Amino acid sequence: MKKIILCFIFLGNLVFADKGMFSVMPNISIYEPGQKAIIAWNGKKECLILAVDAYADTNTKVIEILPLPSEPEVKEGKIESFKEVQRLIMKYRPTPKTKGIKSEGSPAVPREEGVEILFHKQIGAHNITCVKALNIKEFQKWAQEFIKSENMDSISAPPRLGSIISHYMEDSIVYFVFDVIELNKEISSINPIIYEFKSPYLFFPLIISSLTKGESEIQLFLLTKDAPWPLAVSPFKIGEYRTYRRNTVANIQFNITYEELGLIDPILRKYFKNKVWLTALEHKETMSNLNKDLKLKTFCKIIEY
């Protein structure tokens, strides 16, 4: 089976050892602490399954803010979706005999002019409020009042929140999800949340995460009709299968079937009609250095013959 990659994109050379001499493992895992997301995008609509491992110095309430390009539908997800992705990554890993990867209820917050409260939902441990920002100053004022209304005395609005909100609004990203959750000293996986929204590009916000202290590992698992152009996923890198000597064997990028797509979550089947590409991305960074969102528009059509 030969492959032609249109638009002159090469996915990298493959390195192999003598059969039986090494085991191949992925360099990323859904079981590592950090931000994790499964993102399905069909060219018009995105399904974002978002899970975050988090902890605090003491028992406290925290608020997560998620900017989006359009109003989302929100529902509860399952951690099993990420376990299924991990299973598929292991299933399709190269072996010494193969040359490459197989194909196949919060208090009410007074409404301000310039802010439209779209909905409020309690989903498991998540207390979710979705708003549309129409005016930068009024939205900043509303956000401050929202934090106070949640009785989160241990935190205050970060100084850079206003400038980051302004950045998103100037970029026509005016929908914001406020997710209030309880944290304690134990690192734990909070039940994922599924966001479905219209988008002209595959989107994952990073700049908003620069409000968080410390370092984090972000792992994204993309589900797309065609394979992403490697240079277009910056600042992320495509994950790799490696030998125990850390030699790169292949990218974590392969086709999965329509049936396997449904095993991740049945909701994903409405986004595609046939098999899709699963691409694993990784990014390790000091959170305060994040200055670019992922907006993916460029893909490569790989033809097999």
ZIQUIMO-V269164 format. One record per run of one state. SS is the DSSP state (hx for helix, st for strand, lp for the rest). FROM is the first residue (numbers start at 1). TO is the last residue. If there is no record, write none. Layout:
ss	from	to
SS	FROM	TO
SS	FROM	TO
This chain:
ss	from	to
lp	1	2
st	3	5
hx	6	8
lp	9	24
st	25	26
lp	27	34
st	35	41
lp	42	44
st	45	54
lp	55	59
st	60	68
lp	69	72
st	73	76
lp	77	79
hx	80	91
lp	92	114
st	115	123
lp	124	125
st	126	133
lp	134	135
hx	136	149
lp	150	160
hx	161	170
lp	171	174
st	175	183
lp	184	187
st	188	189
lp	190	192
st	193	198
lp	199	201
st	202	204
lp	205	206
hx	207	211
lp	212	214
st	215	224
lp	225	226
st	227	228
lp	229	229
hx	230	233
lp	234	236
st	237	238
lp	239	239
st	240	242
lp	243	247
st	248	251
lp	252	252
st	253	256
lp	257	257
hx	258	264
lp	265	265
hx	266	270
lp	271	275
st	276	286
hx	287	289
lp	290	293
st	294	296
lp	297	298
st	299	300
lp	301	301
st	302	304
lp	305	305
